[in-house]
Amino acid sequence: MEDDFMPVRISVNGVTHRLFLETRRTLLDVLREDMGLTGTNVGCEHGSCGACTVLLDGKSVRACLLLAVQANNHEVMTVEGLAQDGEMHPLQQAFWEKQGLQCGFCTPGFLMTAYELLQQNPDPTEEEIRFALSGNTCRCTGYQHIVDAIRSAAQAMQQQASVTTPSGTTA
Amino acid sequence: MKPSRFSYFLARSVDEAVQLLAEQGEESRVLAGGQSLMPLMNMRLARPSALVDLNEIGTLAYVRPWDGGVALGAMTRDADLEQASLAAERLPLLVEASRQVGHPAIRNRSTVGGSIAHADPAAELPAVMLALDAELEARSASGSRTIAARDFFQGPFETSLVPGEILTEIRVPGLSPRSGSAFMEFARREGDYALVGVAAVVALDEDGTIASARLGLCSVGQTPVRPTAAESLLKGKRPAKDAWQAASEAVVASLNEPPSDIHGSADYRRHLAGVMTRRALALAAERAERNR
């Protein structure tokens, strides 16, 4: 078969990767095996559990249901892209403080799903959070602390935004 | 849990896509949103020899006005349909149902055309298109044709598309005045496949009686189901509890093969179909009253 390999250029967390890939490989496997980004976890591999959730051009997707070649010339963000300059993202901070994780396997998927939610809706209600999280499975926490963590992160991010965005008088 | 080998082709246009499908033969498959095909490939339940990827054909993703209703490009993503103000204004049923397709991260990829062409009897949009009398446009290397939704769904995962054909557009006529619609489903978890889902459209006459009622059910048979006997019962009736009751009994009586699995027995699904039909009709009629 001559069409089962393809050169690709994929930007992941702002870094451009040029690879020559077998077309049948999923983005999930290429992130982990070729780029060493093992934060994105392999769960069910059929789109049900959400452990492999990443952002493609800013939108949450299942990395197990995307061929890596489909990410050619697109931008991917994984959980490794959340922390900046060694500082945890407010979502990560809140998951830690509110015990939003136990074994941690599902956590990267929850973080990326929550990241997209807060981009679209900076002040979600509990119901909106639960609706957004409906596609992510956690077998440890019972979800309550995850919901608490996301509410807390939303508050922290709004406070941060009001401090760092000068309103004219406080600048 | 990894796909088997295949040749991959990224189509840049519909013309190119149908040409590629014709060249690659019957074992090739179209890759739309991939939210059903990719799981099947990961589990090796599907082993296509070649994939023709439609995801970069921008001209296949749109929501446009058509005949008082809307025309949807087959590659319109469910998340985009969910946000489409034209659809919300003309056919809110589409928006209400698309919100219940899978989970947010699924809807960011899944497409309207993909869901219809995949023809999962448990999927929402096929039942909705059946209830809304949609017409479907198919293209192949040898031309195009229009297929009515009622002629499209042939069996579980089986449609009247022939090898080499691609679903390109879904056209949904607008509703008559004094109409209301509702989509309701019962699932064990938000976003999971429905145990039963019901789409209902009720149009009222000037005197407030029912001019017409249309229904589409998912997860209750081999295909999405349009219970026409129940629909005709409602014509001319007052929109009230006894009418919903009679219609839901007719729906239950018409279901001969609801699936039975660990999530619910056939009898339970039959029961749920009655309950959800009553509720969906009542809500659709209530919304129709508001549009009078």
Interface residues (C-beta under 8 A of the other chain):
Chain A: M1 E2 D3 D4 M6 E22 T23 R24 R25 T26 D29 E45 H46 G47 G50 T53 L56 K59 S60 V61 R62 C64 L65 L66 L67 V69 Q70 T113 E116 R130 F131 A132 S134 G135 N136
Chain B: M1 K2 P3 S4 R5 F6 S7 Y8 F9 L10 L31 G34 Q35 M38 P39 N42 M43 A50 L51 D53 N55 A79 G102 H103 P104 A105 I106 N108 R109 R189 E190 G191
